[in-house]
Amino acid sequence: MLPVLDNDRMREADRHTIEDLGVPGIVLMENAATGVVDALRERFPEARSVLVLCGPGNNGGDGLAAARHLANGGHQVEVLLFGDEDQLSPDAATNLRLARAFDVAVEVVSGDDLAQLDRALEPDPPDVVIDAMLGTGLDRALSGRLAAVAARLADAGVPVLAVDVPTGLNGSTPLVAGPAVTAAVTVTFAALKRCHVLPPAALHCGEVAVVDIGIPPSALESGCDLWWVEADDAALMLPVRPPDAHKGHFGHLLIVAGSTGRGGAVAMAARSAVVAGAGLVTMAVPEPLVPVVDSACLEAMTHPLAADRDGGIALPDGLEPLLGRMTAVASGPGMGTGDGAARTLDWLLERWSGALLLDADAINLLAGRPERLAGRAVPPVLTPHPGELARLLGRPAAEVVEQRLEAAREAARRSGAVVVAKGFRSIVAAPDGQAWINPTGDAHLASGGSGDVLTGTIAGLLAQGVEPIRAAVLGCWLHGRAGELGGEAFPAATPASNLPDLVAEAWRELAGA
């Protein structure tokens, strides 16, 4: 797991390294510059000319030191400094002096006149632009000449390598307050920042490379409550399947869901649970739906429930004997929010104390009262999309979209559940405030039924005894990777019915990692 820091935690790690451990700041800056140069050479091996845009702070000092190293290595380098020389930070001023001593061409850009930038970009643009104008701490919308610089770079079409964060972003937030540079590559130091991993800011960062500059891992991980999941982490979460095991070793999942016209949601969840390794799966659905789901998922069993006049669940009759044989229960996909569905959910919450996953309508039935789940012996797993999460918390959907991390943490704290806030870079939040960001998945998952596959994947893991947090993190990884794999065959969206087989392929990849 890689720590994801906000600005305050990153500053404290810097301070601890410099003041408590005694590593000079200029050494950290030199290491940062070396990392920038290495990344540029690796990502742009054909580049010969480089334009470096520097600000007056330490971010600009990193850029000036990188310019010196690039010039020493034979690159044609030009530096534009946006800031008065007498306003430079001490370490940046040192690197300005060194750059000039090494004959690097440095021009100071005064006022709002960008003629020097226009000349550097046209008619012979550089191969790469290094953006070292502002660091992580911008707390307002970019304005004035730097906003104009961002616009010029967007129009120039030259690839940008950003130092730490693209200018215009704030390291502590995924929000983009105004104009911002869009980088092809961002080289950040010591640890990821929130803007690198959560949209919409992450969409400005391109490929993100984390460079070790000499800050000890203990300083980065101390107090960290947000983590980036890597493939190796997910691989370690895969449940072990002994060669002599039988289906009884891998649990029994009960899926209580469905209504007329929405049987596909149940079948896809069941099929995904089978692929994820659940030994047995039973689908409890309204009686008219039994033939539909029975034929759609041959591997699962069915249990008929009384149906209301709309084809939804009327009563949970007959479920009591089943619960004693189950190791996990999932509910919600395609279930509706009628009176019978509400009674059935309440019945399950009162009588089932084991591993539980709630999705879709089961979450909608808890709108405004997440505390209904608090205090359970096993933390439930909730898998809401932004609209469902907003209804659960009683907050506007637009607010939840903007503050998805905070909303996921609030829902987890109030419910005592593990909350999977679905979307690009899904977030898994635990009741204690810890959270994990899933790196897999893309727009190929933007199709009906995709969430039902995630439900079944996580629930299948729960049925095998995988603890809720691990099941949620691993399930998100497998589901997201399945969508990416589907993109190789389906140019727009991967049909949800294809996703279970792709989950199996993603599992195979992880097992071989």
C-alpha positions in Angstrom: 0.0 0.0 0.0 1.2 3.5 -0.8 0.4 6.3 1.6 -1.6 9.2 0.1 -1.0 12.4 2.0 -2.5 15.8 2.3 -0.4 18.9 2.4 -0.2 19.1 6.2 1.1 15.5 6.5 3.6 16.0 3.7 4.9 19.2 5.3 5.3 17.4 8.6 7.3 14.6 7.0 9.5 17.2 5.3 10.0 19.0 8.6 10.8 15.8 10.5 13.4 14.8 7.9 15.1 18.2 7.8 14.8 19.4 11.4 14.7 16.2 13.5 16.8 13.9 11.3 19.2 16.5 10.0 19.0 16.0 6.3 19.5 19.4 4.7 16.6 20.7 2.5 19.0 21.3 -0.4 19.8 17.6 -0.4 16.1 16.7 -0.7 15.8 19.2 -3.5 18.8 17.7 -5.3 17.3 14.2 -5.0 14.0 15.5 -6.3 15.6 17.1 -9.3 17.4 13.8 -10.1 14.1 12.0 -10.0 12.6 14.6 -12.4 15.4 14.1 -14.8 15.3 10.3 -14.6 11.6 10.4 -15.3 11.9 12.7 -18.2 14.6 10.6 -19.8 12.6 7.4 -19.3 9.2 8.8 -20.5 10.6 11.0 -23.3 13.8 9.3 -24.5 13.8 11.2 -27.8 13.5 14.6 -26.2 16.4 17.0 -26.8 15.0 20.4 -26.0 13.3 21.2 -22.7 11.6 24.4 -21.5 11.5 24.7 -17.7 8.9 27.0 -16.1 9.8 27.9 -12.6 8.2 29.8 -9.7 9.9 31.4 -6.8 9.3 28.6 -4.2 10.9 25.3 -3.6 9.0 23.8 -6.5 10.8 26.3 -8.7 14.1 25.3 -7.0 13.4 21.7 -8.0 12.9 22.8 -11.6 16.1 24.9 -11.6 18.2 22.0 -10.3 16.6 19.7 -12.9 17.5 22.2 -15.6 21.1 22.1 -14.5 21.2 18.3 -14.6 19.5 18.2 -18.0 22.0 20.7 -19.4 24.9 18.7 -18.0 23.4 15.7 -19.8 23.4 17.3 -23.2 19.8 18.6 -23.4 19.1 22.0 -24.8 17.5 23.8 -21.8 15.8 27.1 -21.4 14.4 28.3 -18.1 11.7 31.0 -17.6 11.5 32.2 -14.0 8.1 33.6 -12.9 9.1 35.6 -9.9 11.5 38.2 -8.7 14.9 36.9 -7.9 14.9 38.5 -4.5 11.7 36.6 -3.6 13.1 33.1 -4.1 13.2 30.7 -1.3 16.8 30.1 0.0 17.2 26.7 -1.6 15.7 28.0 -4.9 18.0 30.9 -4.9 21.0 28.5 -4.4 19.8 26.5 -7.4 19.3 29.7 -9.5 23.0 30.6 -8.8 24.1 27.1 -9.7 22.1 27.0 -12.9 23.7 30.2 -14.1 27.1 29.0 -13.0 26.6 26.0 -15.3 25.6 28.2 -18.2 21.9 27.4 -18.1 19.9 30.1 -19.9 17.5 31.6 -17.4 15.2 34.5 -18.1 13.0 36.3 -15.6 9.5 36.9 -16.7 8.3 40.3 -15.4 4.7 41.4 -15.2 1.9 39.9 -17.3 3.8 40.0 -20.6 4.1 36.5 -21.9 6.1 37.3 -25.0 9.1 35.3 -23.7 6.8 32.2 -23.3 5.3 32.7 -26.7 8.7 32.9 -28.2 9.8 29.7 -26.4 6.8 27.8 -27.6 6.7 29.0 -31.2 7.6 28.5 -34.0 9.9 25.8 -32.8 8.4 24.3 -29.7 10.5 22.4 -27.2 10.1 18.6 -27.0 9.0 18.7 -23.3 7.9 21.5 -20.9 8.7 21.0 -17.2 6.1 22.7 -15.0 7.7 23.8 -11.8 5.8 27.0 -11.2 3.8 26.2 -8.1 3.8 23.4 -5.5 1.1 21.5 -3.6 -0.2 24.3 -1.4 -2.3 26.5 -3.8 -5.4 27.4 -1.8 -7.3 29.4 -4.4 -8.1 29.4 -8.1 -5.2 30.0 -10.4 -5.5 33.5 -11.9 -3.4 36.2 -13.6 -0.5 35.3 -15.7 -0.1 31.8 -14.4 -3.7 31.1 -15.5 -2.7 32.5 -18.9 0.4 30.2 -18.9 -1.8 27.2 -18.3 -4.0 28.2 -21.3 -0.9 28.7 -23.5 0.4 25.2 -22.6 -2.9 23.7 -23.4 -2.9 25.3 -26.8 0.8 24.5 -27.5 0.3 20.7 -27.6 3.7 20.1 -26.1 3.8 17.3 -23.5 4.2 18.6 -19.9 6.0 17.0 -17.1 4.7 18.5 -13.8 6.9 18.7 -10.7 5.1 17.5 -7.7 1.6 18.7 -8.9 0.5 20.4 -12.0 0.2 24.1 -11.5 -3.4 25.0 -10.4 -4.0 22.0 -8.3 -3.9 21.7 -4.5 -2.3 18.6 -3.1 -4.9 18.2 -0.4 -8.0 18.0 -2.6 -9.4 16.4 -5.7 -11.3 19.5 -6.6 -10.0 21.8 -9.4 -10.8 25.4 -8.4 -10.0 27.0 -11.7 -7.5 26.9 -14.6 -4.8 24.2 -14.2 -2.0 22.7 -16.2 -2.7 19.3 -17.7 0.4 17.1 -17.5 1.3 14.0 -19.4 3.5 12.9 -16.5 3.6 14.1 -12.9 6.7 13.4 -10.8 5.8 13.7 -7.1 8.1 13.3 -4.2 8.1 10.7 -1.3 4.3 10.0 -1.5 1.2 10.4 -3.5 -1.1 13.4 -2.7 -4.8 13.4 -2.9 -4.9 15.4 -6.1 -2.9 12.7 -7.9 -5.4 9.9 -7.2 -8.9 11.3 -7.0 -10.9 12.9 -9.8 -11.3 15.4 -11.2 -7.8 16.7 -10.2 -6.3 13.3 -11.0 -7.3 13.8 -14.7 -4.8 16.7 -14.9 -1.9 14.6 -13.6 -1.4 12.0 -16.3 1.0 9.2 -15.3 2.1 9.7 -11.8 5.6 8.7 -10.7 6.6 8.7 -7.0 10.3 9.5 -6.4 12.1 8.6 -3.2 14.0 11.7 -2.1 15.3 10.4 1.2 12.3 10.9 3.5 11.9 7.7 5.6 8.8 5.6 5.1 8.0 5.9 8.8 7.6 9.6 8.5 5.2 9.2 5.6 3.1 6.4 7.1 2.8 7.9 10.6 -0.8 9.0 11.0 -1.7 8.2 7.4 -5.4 7.3 6.9 -5.6 7.1 3.1 -3.9 4.4 1.0 -3.4 3.5 -2.7 -3.8 -0.2 -3.4 -1.2 -1.8 -5.6 -1.4 -5.1 -7.4 0.9 -6.9 -4.9 -1.4 -5.8 -2.1 -4.5 -7.2 -3.8 -2.7 -10.4 -4.6 -2.0 -11.0 -1.0 -5.7 -10.8 -0.3 -6.7 -13.6 -2.6 -8.2 -16.5 -0.5 -6.2 -19.7 -0.4 -7.9 -22.7 -2.1 -6.3 -26.0 -0.9 -6.1 -28.6 -3.6 -8.2 -31.1 -1.6 -11.0 -28.7 -0.7 -14.6 -29.2 -1.6 -17.5 -26.8 -2.0 -18.4 -26.9 1.6 -15.1 -25.3 2.5 -16.0 -22.1 0.6 -19.2 -21.0 2.2 -22.8 -20.5 1.1 -24.1 -17.2 0.0 -27.7 -16.2 0.1 -28.8 -13.4 -2.3 -32.1 -11.8 -1.4 -33.1 -9.6 -4.2 -34.9 -9.1 -7.5 -38.3 -8.1 -8.8 -40.2 -8.6 -12.1 -38.2 -7.2 -15.0 -35.0 -7.0 -12.9 -33.9 -10.6 -12.6 -30.7 -10.0 -14.5 -29.3 -8.1 -11.5 -29.7 -11.1 -9.3 -28.3 -13.6 -11.9 -25.2 -11.5 -12.5 -24.6 -11.1 -8.8 -24.9 -14.8 -8.4 -22.7 -15.7 -11.3 -20.1 -13.3 -10.0 -20.2 -14.8 -6.6 -19.6 -18.3 -8.1 -16.6 -17.0 -10.1 -15.3 -15.3 -6.9 -15.2 -18.7 -5.3 -18.3 -19.1 -3.2 -18.9 -22.8 -2.7 -22.7 -22.5 -2.9 -25.0 -19.7 -3.9 -28.8 -19.5 -3.4 -30.9 -16.8 -5.0 -34.1 -15.9 -2.9 -36.4 -14.1 -5.3 -40.1 -13.4 -5.9 -41.7 -16.6 -7.1 -42.5 -15.3 -10.7 -38.8 -14.6 -11.1 -37.6 -18.1 -10.3 -37.6 -19.5 -13.9 -35.8 -16.4 -15.1 -32.9 -16.5 -12.7 -32.8 -20.3 -12.6 -32.0 -20.4 -16.3 -29.7 -17.4 -16.2 -27.3 -18.8 -13.5 -27.2 -22.5 -13.7 -24.6 -22.8 -10.9 -26.9 -21.2 -8.3 -29.9 -22.6 -6.5 -33.2 -20.7 -6.1 -35.7 -20.1 -3.3 -39.1 -18.7 -4.1 -40.5 -15.8 -2.0 -44.1 -14.6 -2.0 -44.6 -11.8 -4.5 -46.6 -8.7 -4.3 -48.9 -7.5 -7.1 -46.0 -5.6 -8.7 -43.7 -8.6 -8.8 -41.6 -7.6 -5.9 -40.9 -9.4 -2.6 -43.9 -9.4 -0.4 -42.6 -11.3 2.6 -39.5 -13.0 3.8 -41.4 -16.2 4.4 -39.3 -19.4 4.3 -35.9 -17.7 4.7 -35.5 -18.6 8.4 -34.5 -22.2 7.8 -32.0 -21.1 5.2 -30.1 -18.7 7.4 -28.6 -21.4 9.5 -26.8 -22.8 6.5 -25.4 -19.5 5.2 -22.0 -17.9 5.7 -22.9 -14.6 4.1 -26.0 -12.7 2.9 -26.3 -10.1 0.1 -29.4 -8.0 -0.6 -30.6 -5.2 -2.8 -30.0 -5.7 -6.5 -33.2 -5.2 -8.4 -35.2 -5.5 -5.2 -37.2 -2.3 -5.3 -38.3 -0.2 -2.4 -41.8 -1.3 -1.8 -43.3 -2.3 1.6 -42.4 -6.0 1.1 -38.8 -5.2 0.3 -38.6 -2.9 3.4 -40.1 -5.6 5.6 -37.7 -8.2 4.2 -34.7 -6.0 4.8 -35.7 -5.3 8.4 -36.3 -9.0 8.9 -32.8 -9.8 7.7 -31.2 -7.1 9.8 -32.9 -8.5 12.9 -32.2 -12.2 12.3 -28.8 -12.3 10.5 -25.7 -11.3 12.4 -23.1 -12.6 10.0 -21.3 -11.2 7.0 -23.7 -9.0 5.1 -23.5 -6.9 1.9 -26.2 -4.3 1.0 -26.4 -2.7 -2.4 -28.8 -0.7 -4.5 -32.3 -0.7 -3.2 -31.3 -2.1 0.2 -29.2 1.0 0.6 -32.1 3.2 -0.6 -34.4 1.6 2.0 -32.0 2.9 4.7 -32.1 6.5 3.3 -31.3 9.0 6.0 -30.7 6.4 8.7 -27.3 4.7 8.3 -27.2 4.3 12.1 -29.7 1.4 11.6 -26.7 -0.8 10.9 -24.4 0.3 13.7 -23.3 -2.1 16.4 -23.4 -5.3 14.3 -20.9 -8.1 15.2 -19.6 -8.2 11.7 -19.3 -4.8 9.9 -21.6 -4.9 6.8 -20.4 -3.9 3.4 -22.3 -1.2 1.6 -21.7 -0.5 -2.1 -23.5 2.7 -3.0 -23.1 4.7 -6.2 -23.1 8.5 -5.6 -26.9 8.9 -5.7 -27.4 6.1 -3.2 -24.7 7.4 -0.9 -26.3 10.8 -1.0 -29.7 9.3 -0.1 -28.1 7.3 2.7 -26.6 10.4 4.2 -29.5 12.8 3.4 -27.2 15.1 1.5 -27.4 16.6 -2.0 -25.9 14.3 -4.7 -23.8 17.1 -6.1 -22.2 17.6 -2.7 -21.4 13.9 -2.3 -19.9 13.8 -5.8 -17.6 16.7 -4.8 -16.7 15.3 -1.4 -16.8 11.5 -2.1 -14.0 10.7 0.3 -15.5 12.6 3.1 -19.0 11.2 2.4 -17.7 7.6 2.3 -16.0 8.2 5.7 -19.1 9.7 7.2 -21.3 6.9 6.0 -18.8 4.3 7.4 -18.6 6.1 10.7 -22.3 6.5 11.2 -23.2 3.0 10.0 -20.3 1.0 11.4 -20.0 -0.5 7.9 -17.3 -0.8 5.3 -18.5 1.6 2.6 -17.5 1.2 -1.1 -18.1 4.6 -2.7 -18.3 3.5 -6.3 -17.1 5.5 -9.3 -13.8 6.2 -11.0 -11.2 5.4 -8.4 -13.7 3.7 -6.0 -13.1 4.4 -2.3 -13.3 1.8 0.4 -13.9 3.5 3.8 -13.8 1.8 7.2 -15.6 3.0 10.4 -12.3 4.1 12.0 -11.6 6.6 9.2 -9.1 4.5 7.3 -9.7 4.5 3.5 -8.3 2.8 0.4 -8.4 4.0 -3.2 -8.9 1.4 -5.9 -6.7 2.1 -9.0 -8.4 -0.2 -11.4 -11.4 0.4 -13.6 -12.4 2.9 -16.3 -15.3 4.0 -18.4 -15.8 0.4 -19.8 -17.6 -0.3 -16.5 -20.2 2.5 -17.2 -23.0 0.1 -18.2 -26.1 -1.3 -16.5 -25.4 -4.3 -14.3 -21.8 -3.5 -13.6 -22.6 -2.8 -10.0 -24.4 -6.1 -9.6 -21.2 -7.9 -10.6 -19.3 -6.0 -7.9 -21.9 -7.0 -5.4 -21.5 -10.7 -6.3 -17.8 -10.5 -6.3 -17.5 -9.0 -2.9 -20.3 -11.2 -1.5 -18.6 -14.3 -2.8 -15.5 -13.4 -1.0 -17.4 -12.7 2.2 -19.0 -16.1 1.9 -15.6 -17.7 2.0 -14.7 -15.9 5.3 -12.7 -13.1 3.8 -13.0 -10.2 6.3 -15.1 -7.2 5.1 -12.4 -4.7 4.4 -10.2 -7.2 2.5 -13.2 -8.5 0.6 -14.2 -4.9 -0.4 -10.7 -3.9 -1.5 -10.0 -7.1 -3.4 -13.4 -7.1 -5.0 -13.0 -3.6 -6.2 -9.6 -4.4 -7.7 -10.9 -7.5 -9.5 -14.0 -5.8 -10.8 -12.1 -2.7 -12.0 -9.5 -4.8 -13.7 -12.2 -6.9 -15.4 -13.6 -3.7 -16.9 -10.1 -2.8 -18.2 -9.7 -6.2 -19.7 -13.1 -5.9 -21.3 -12.0 -2.7 -23.0 -9.7 -4.9 -25.2 -12.8 -6.5 -26.8 -15.5 -3.8 -26.3 -14.5 -0.3 -27.4 -17.2 1.5 -25.5 -18.7 -0.4 -22.6 -18.2 -4.0 -21.4 -21.5 -5.8 -21.1 -22.1 -6.7 -17.5 -22.9 -10.3 -18.4 -19.3 -10.6 -19.7 -17.7 -9.2 -16.6 -17.8 -12.4 -14.4 -15.5 -14.2 -16.8 -13.3 -11.2 -16.9 -13.2 -11.2 -13.1 -11.8 -14.7 -13.4 -9.1 -13.4 -15.8 -8.2 -10.6 -13.4 -8.0 -13.1 -10.6 -5.6 -15.2 -12.7 -3.4 -12.2 -13.3 -3.2 -11.4 -9.6 -2.4 -15.0 -8.7 0.5 -14.9 -11.1 1.8 -11.5 -9.9 
